[in-house]
């Protein structure tokens, strides 16, 4: 839900819009709403007489304090739930971290391999205990990194289509050879 901020009329440095999402209030300079909306009239309210309601929405606010209201996907719901529960998604290269998680008895989600450029394999999983990230960060600094929700590896863990697309892209980059001298036919002929 959002409405015009009347205080903006008194002081132009105060953001123009007030957004209320999931019990939190945000003050922003601009709102870009990509979803259908309804109005909510509250004539008996002493301060806000009306506001705009949006259902099943995802709110993002950029560095210029501009809000975008977009569709809340199932992946967004899972990500937001995990954040509330203190679940942290991590990524690492090699297999040392696999052993560390086992030795330290850290609860985690299933491992998923994600391939990157130059055929580099990374492992991604969620740490289910909020305190585990602190412990691992202090004890095994540099062995892993925390993924942010905007990173493709973070999103690919939940989204099988994105994961498959990323694998195809990395395979294409890795094995795409523009040199006609080594095309498939020449390669097969050389094997004979």
C-alpha positions as CSV (number, residue, x, y, z in Angstrom):
1,X,0.0,0.0,0.0
2,X,1.3,3.5,-0.7
3,X,0.1,7.1,-0.4
4,X,1.3,10.7,-0.9
5,X,3.3,12.1,1.9
6,X,1.7,15.5,2.9
7,X,4.9,16.5,4.7
8,X,6.5,16.8,1.3
9,X,4.4,19.9,0.7
10,X,6.0,21.6,3.8
11,X,9.6,20.4,3.1
12,X,10.8,19.3,-0.4
13,X,13.6,17.3,1.1
14,X,11.1,14.8,2.6
15,X,10.4,12.0,0.1
16,X,7.0,12.4,-1.7
17,X,5.7,8.8,-1.2
18,X,5.0,6.6,1.8
19,X,5.0,2.8,1.2
20,X,3.8,0.2,3.7
21,X,4.8,-3.4,3.0
22,X,4.7,-6.3,5.4
23,X,4.6,-4.1,8.5
24,X,7.5,-1.9,7.3
25,X,7.2,1.8,6.3
26,X,9.4,3.2,3.5
27,X,9.7,6.8,2.3
28,X,10.7,7.1,-1.4
29,X,11.0,9.8,-4.1
30,X,9.3,7.9,-6.9
31,X,7.1,4.8,-7.3
32,X,7.0,2.7,-10.5
33,X,4.1,0.3,-10.1
34,X,4.0,-2.6,-12.7
35,X,0.9,-4.2,-11.2
36,X,-2.9,-3.4,-11.2
37,X,-4.0,-1.6,-8.1
38,X,-7.1,-0.5,-6.2
39,X,-7.8,2.5,-4.0
40,X,-8.6,2.3,-0.3
41,X,-10.6,5.2,1.0
42,X,-10.2,6.0,4.7
43,X,-12.3,9.2,5.3
44,X,-12.3,8.8,9.0
45,X,-8.6,8.6,9.3
46,X,-7.2,12.0,10.6
47,X,-4.1,11.9,8.5
48,X,-4.4,9.6,5.4
49,X,-7.7,9.9,3.5
50,X,-6.9,7.4,0.8
51,X,-4.1,5.1,-0.4
52,X,-3.3,2.7,-3.3
53,X,-3.4,-1.0,-2.6
54,X,-1.5,-3.7,-4.4
55,X,-1.7,-7.4,-3.7
56,X,1.0,-10.1,-4.1
57,X,3.7,-7.5,-4.8
58,X,7.5,-7.4,-4.5
59,X,9.0,-4.1,-3.5
60,X,12.5,-3.1,-4.5
61,X,14.1,0.3,-3.7
62,X,17.1,1.4,-5.7
63,X,20.1,3.5,-4.7
64,X,18.3,6.7,-5.9
65,X,15.4,5.9,-3.5
66,X,13.0,5.0,-6.2
67,X,10.6,2.1,-5.6
68,X,9.5,-0.5,-8.1
69,X,6.5,-2.6,-7.3
70,X,6.4,-5.8,-9.3
71,X,5.0,-9.4,-9.3
72,X,5.9,-11.5,-6.2
73,X,6.9,-14.9,-7.6
74,X,7.1,-18.2,-5.7
75,X,10.9,-17.8,-5.8
76,X,10.6,-14.4,-4.1
77,X,8.3,-15.8,-1.5
78,X,10.9,-18.6,-0.7
79,X,13.7,-16.1,-0.6
80,X,11.9,-13.7,1.7
81,X,10.8,-16.6,4.0
82,X,14.4,-17.8,4.2
83,X,15.7,-14.3,5.0
84,X,13.1,-14.0,7.9
85,X,14.3,-17.4,9.2
86,X,17.9,-16.4,9.0
87,X,18.8,-18.9,6.3
88,X,21.9,-17.8,4.3
89,X,22.9,-19.1,0.8
90,X,26.6,-19.6,0.3
91,X,28.8,-20.6,-2.6
92,X,32.3,-22.1,-2.8
93,X,34.8,-23.7,-5.2
94,X,36.3,-27.1,-4.6
95,X,35.3,-29.7,-2.0
96,X,37.0,-28.4,1.2
97,X,33.8,-26.7,2.3
98,X,31.8,-29.9,1.9
99,X,34.1,-31.5,4.5
100,X,34.0,-28.5,6.8
101,X,30.2,-28.5,6.9
102,X,30.2,-32.2,7.7
103,X,32.9,-31.9,10.4
104,X,31.3,-28.9,12.0
105,X,27.9,-30.6,11.9
106,X,26.3,-27.5,10.2
107,X,22.7,-28.0,9.0
108,X,22.4,-27.2,5.3
109,X,20.2,-27.7,2.3
110,X,21.2,-30.1,-0.5
111,X,24.3,-29.1,-2.5
112,X,23.8,-27.9,-6.1
113,X,26.6,-27.6,-8.6
114,X,26.7,-24.5,-10.8
115,X,29.2,-24.2,-13.6
116,X,30.9,-20.9,-14.4
117,X,33.2,-19.5,-17.0
118,X,36.3,-21.6,-17.9
119,X,34.4,-24.7,-16.7
120,X,34.8,-23.7,-13.0
121,X,32.4,-25.6,-10.8
122,X,30.9,-24.0,-7.7
123,X,28.7,-25.5,-5.1
124,X,25.7,-23.7,-3.6
125,X,23.6,-24.5,-0.6
126,X,21.7,-22.8,2.2
127,X,22.9,-22.7,5.8
128,X,19.9,-23.4,7.9
129,X,21.2,-22.2,11.2
130,X,21.6,-18.4,11.4
131,X,24.6,-18.7,13.8
132,X,26.5,-21.0,11.4
133,X,27.4,-18.2,9.0
134,X,29.1,-16.2,11.8
135,X,31.0,-19.3,13.1
136,X,32.1,-20.3,9.6
137,X,33.0,-16.7,8.7
138,X,35.3,-16.4,11.7
139,X,36.8,-19.9,11.6
140,X,37.0,-20.5,7.8
141,X,37.3,-17.0,6.3
142,X,37.9,-17.1,2.5
143,X,36.6,-20.7,2.1
144,X,33.1,-19.5,0.9
145,X,31.2,-16.4,0.1
146,X,27.6,-15.4,0.9
147,X,25.4,-15.0,-2.1
148,X,23.1,-12.0,-2.5
149,X,19.6,-12.4,-3.9
150,X,20.4,-10.5,-7.1
151,X,23.2,-12.9,-8.1
152,X,22.3,-15.4,-10.8
153,X,23.8,-18.3,-8.8
154,X,21.5,-17.4,-5.9
155,X,18.4,-17.4,-8.1
156,X,19.5,-20.5,-10.1
157,X,19.5,-22.6,-6.9
158,X,15.7,-22.4,-6.8
159,X,14.9,-21.8,-10.5
160,X,15.6,-24.9,-12.6
161,X,15.0,-23.1,-15.9
162,X,17.5,-20.4,-15.0
163,X,20.0,-23.1,-13.8
164,X,19.7,-24.9,-17.1
165,X,20.0,-21.7,-19.1
166,X,23.1,-20.7,-17.2
167,X,24.7,-24.1,-17.9
168,X,23.9,-23.8,-21.6
169,X,25.4,-20.3,-21.7
170,X,28.6,-21.3,-19.9
171,X,28.9,-24.4,-22.1
172,X,28.5,-22.2,-25.2
173,X,31.1,-19.8,-24.0
174,X,33.5,-22.5,-23.0
175,X,33.2,-24.7,-26.1
176,X,32.3,-22.2,-28.9
177,X,35.3,-22.2,-31.3
178,X,35.1,-19.7,-34.1
179,X,38.2,-21.2,-35.8
180,X,36.9,-23.0,-38.9
181,X,40.1,-25.1,-39.0
182,X,38.8,-27.2,-36.0
183,X,35.1,-27.6,-36.9
184,X,33.3,-30.9,-36.0
185,X,33.9,-32.4,-39.4
186,X,37.6,-31.9,-39.4
187,X,37.8,-33.2,-35.8
188,X,35.9,-36.4,-36.7
189,X,38.0,-36.9,-39.8
190,X,41.2,-36.6,-37.7
191,X,39.9,-39.4,-35.5
192,X,39.7,-41.9,-38.4
